[in-house]
Amino acid sequence: MKKGRADLRKAVKAAEQDALEMLVDLFDWLDGLKPQPTTEIVEEMQKTKTKITDLALSDGVAGHAVVSCSSHLHLALKTYPMGNRA
């Protein structure tokens, strides 16, 4: 019984050490990343939102559901009313 407990304790300690080493590797990797310029990302998303809205409001696409991206990187589903078609 004591040997079983000792083996279990050793296995838990080894797993704990492995987890700590993995965390160190993760933080080292995160530390090495370059910062991303969020201003450029938001500007691109706003351009994309404008293009999607323009498409949705055109006769060919009006009435279909489209995905809209806000400046807070939040996705929302919008449905635009059907336009008058001649």
Residue frames as qw, qx, qy, qz and C-alpha x, y, z in Angstrom:
[[0.000, 0.885, 0.465, 0.000, 0.00, 0.00, 0.00],
 [0.298, -0.806, 0.106, 0.501, 2.82, 2.42, 0.89],
 [0.419, -0.142, 0.597, 0.669, 4.63, 1.62, -2.36],
 [0.229, 0.626, 0.665, 0.337, 1.45, 2.36, -4.32],
 [0.124, -0.944, -0.240, 0.191, 1.11, 5.75, -2.61],
 [0.405, -0.598, 0.341, 0.602, 4.75, 6.58, -3.25],
 [0.385, 0.161, 0.683, 0.600, 4.38, 5.70, -6.94],
 [0.096, 0.810, 0.555, 0.165, 1.21, 7.77, -7.19],
 [0.263, -0.882, -0.034, 0.389, 2.90, 10.72, -5.47],
 [0.434, -0.333, 0.509, 0.664, 5.87, 10.43, -7.85],
 [0.305, 0.446, 0.694, 0.476, 3.53, 10.36, -10.88],
 [0.036, -0.921, -0.385, 0.039, 1.65, 13.45, -9.64],
 [0.355, -0.748, 0.188, 0.529, 4.91, 15.34, -9.05],
 [0.423, -0.060, 0.627, 0.651, 6.16, 14.40, -12.54],
 [0.191, 0.674, 0.634, 0.329, 2.89, 15.55, -14.13],
 [0.183, -0.928, -0.191, 0.261, 3.05, 18.81, -12.17],
 [0.411, -0.521, 0.388, 0.639, 6.61, 19.41, -13.40],
 [0.359, 0.265, 0.694, 0.565, 5.55, 18.69, -17.00],
 [0.054, 0.852, 0.511, 0.100, 2.66, 21.15, -16.69],
 [0.284, -0.852, 0.028, 0.439, 4.94, 23.86, -15.30],
 [0.420, -0.252, 0.554, 0.674, 7.44, 23.33, -18.12],
 [0.266, 0.536, 0.683, 0.420, 4.61, 23.58, -20.65],
 [0.084, -0.936, -0.316, 0.131, 3.47, 26.87, -19.09],
 [0.377, -0.645, 0.283, 0.602, 7.02, 28.22, -19.27],
 [0.378, 0.094, 0.676, 0.625, 7.14, 27.29, -22.97],
 [0.123, 0.765, 0.603, 0.191, 3.77, 28.96, -23.56],
 [0.191, -0.928, -0.118, 0.297, 4.79, 32.19, -21.83],
 [0.427, -0.409, 0.459, 0.663, 8.13, 32.23, -23.66],
 [0.313, 0.376, 0.697, 0.524, 6.25, 31.87, -26.96],
 [0.011, -0.891, -0.452, -0.026, 3.79, 34.63, -26.01],
 [0.357, -0.779, 0.085, 0.509, 6.66, 36.87, -24.96],
 [0.419, -0.200, 0.563, 0.684, 8.27, 36.47, -28.39],
 [0.333, 0.653, 0.639, 0.234, 5.20, 37.56, -30.38],
 [0.171, 0.125, 0.121, 0.970, 5.10, 40.94, -32.11],
 [0.227, 0.464, 0.504, -0.692, 2.32, 43.34, -31.06],
 [0.270, 0.472, 0.713, 0.443, -0.49, 43.62, -33.60],
 [0.030, 0.048, 0.007, -0.998, -1.61, 47.12, -34.66],
 [0.180, 0.484, 0.827, -0.221, -5.30, 46.99, -33.72],
 [0.230, 0.616, 0.053, -0.751, -6.05, 50.33, -35.37],
 [0.214, 0.323, -0.697, -0.603, -5.35, 48.83, -38.79],
 [0.009, -0.199, -0.980, -0.018, -7.50, 45.80, -37.98],
 [0.182, 0.592, 0.571, -0.539, -10.45, 47.98, -36.92],
 [0.242, 0.558, -0.248, -0.754, -10.11, 50.12, -40.06],
 [0.161, 0.140, -0.876, -0.433, -10.13, 47.01, -42.27],
 [0.047, 0.374, 0.905, -0.196, -13.18, 45.65, -40.46],
 [0.229, 0.622, 0.291, -0.690, -15.01, 48.95, -40.94],
 [0.245, 0.416, -0.550, -0.682, -14.20, 48.88, -44.67],
 [0.099, -0.067, -0.977, -0.176, -15.47, 45.31, -44.85],
 [0.139, 0.497, 0.711, -0.477, -18.64, 46.25, -42.96],
 [0.279, 0.573, -0.059, -0.768, -19.27, 49.06, -45.44],
 [0.228, 0.252, -0.781, -0.524, -18.80, 46.72, -48.40],
 [0.025, -0.245, -0.966, 0.081, -21.14, 44.12, -46.87],
 [0.194, 0.571, 0.488, -0.631, -23.78, 46.76, -46.11],
 [0.279, 0.491, -0.343, -0.751, -23.53, 48.18, -49.64],
 [0.187, 0.071, -0.918, -0.342, -23.97, 44.69, -51.08],
 [0.035, 0.364, 0.880, -0.303, -26.89, 43.92, -48.80],
 [0.232, 0.616, 0.308, -0.687, -28.69, 47.09, -49.77],
 [0.169, 0.313, -0.599, -0.717, -28.22, 46.56, -53.50],
 [0.768, 0.131, -0.076, -0.622, -31.09, 44.99, -55.45],
 [0.676, 0.281, -0.672, -0.110, -29.22, 41.78, -56.10],
 [0.418, 0.057, -0.804, 0.419, -28.62, 40.91, -52.46],
 [0.345, -0.285, 0.271, -0.852, -31.28, 42.83, -50.47],
 [0.834, -0.213, -0.086, -0.502, -33.29, 40.64, -48.17],
 [0.847, 0.074, -0.491, 0.188, -30.55, 38.12, -47.48],
 [0.662, -0.740, 0.014, 0.118, -28.93, 37.72, -44.09],
 [0.572, 0.614, -0.322, 0.439, -25.42, 39.15, -43.89],
 [0.711, -0.437, -0.304, 0.460, -22.79, 39.24, -41.18],
 [0.083, 0.915, -0.039, 0.393, -21.87, 42.66, -39.83],
 [0.710, -0.100, -0.365, 0.594, -18.63, 43.41, -37.95],
 [0.220, -0.966, -0.122, -0.069, -18.63, 46.22, -35.39],
 [0.277, 0.777, -0.428, 0.368, -15.54, 48.16, -34.40],
 [0.518, -0.555, 0.555, -0.340, -15.41, 46.05, -31.23],
 [0.204, 0.307, -0.913, -0.173, -14.79, 42.88, -33.27],
 [0.462, 0.155, 0.739, -0.465, -18.28, 41.62, -32.39],
 [0.104, -0.049, -0.786, -0.607, -20.18, 39.70, -35.03],
 [0.431, 0.312, 0.546, -0.647, -23.94, 40.15, -35.34],
 [0.234, 0.284, 0.830, 0.420, -26.41, 38.74, -37.84],
 [0.269, 0.428, 0.151, -0.849, -28.59, 41.31, -39.60],
 [0.373, 0.427, 0.776, 0.275, -31.40, 40.79, -42.06],
 [0.047, 0.258, -0.133, -0.956, -32.14, 43.60, -44.46],
 [0.567, 0.480, 0.476, -0.471, -35.67, 44.16, -45.82],
 [0.556, 0.319, 0.637, 0.428, -36.44, 43.21, -49.40],
 [0.007, 0.388, -0.149, -0.910, -36.15, 46.14, -51.80],
 [0.647, 0.569, 0.256, -0.439, -38.70, 46.93, -54.48],
 [0.400, -0.182, 0.740, 0.509, -37.80, 44.97, -57.56],
 [0.498, 0.506, -0.086, -0.699, -39.00, 45.97, -60.96]]
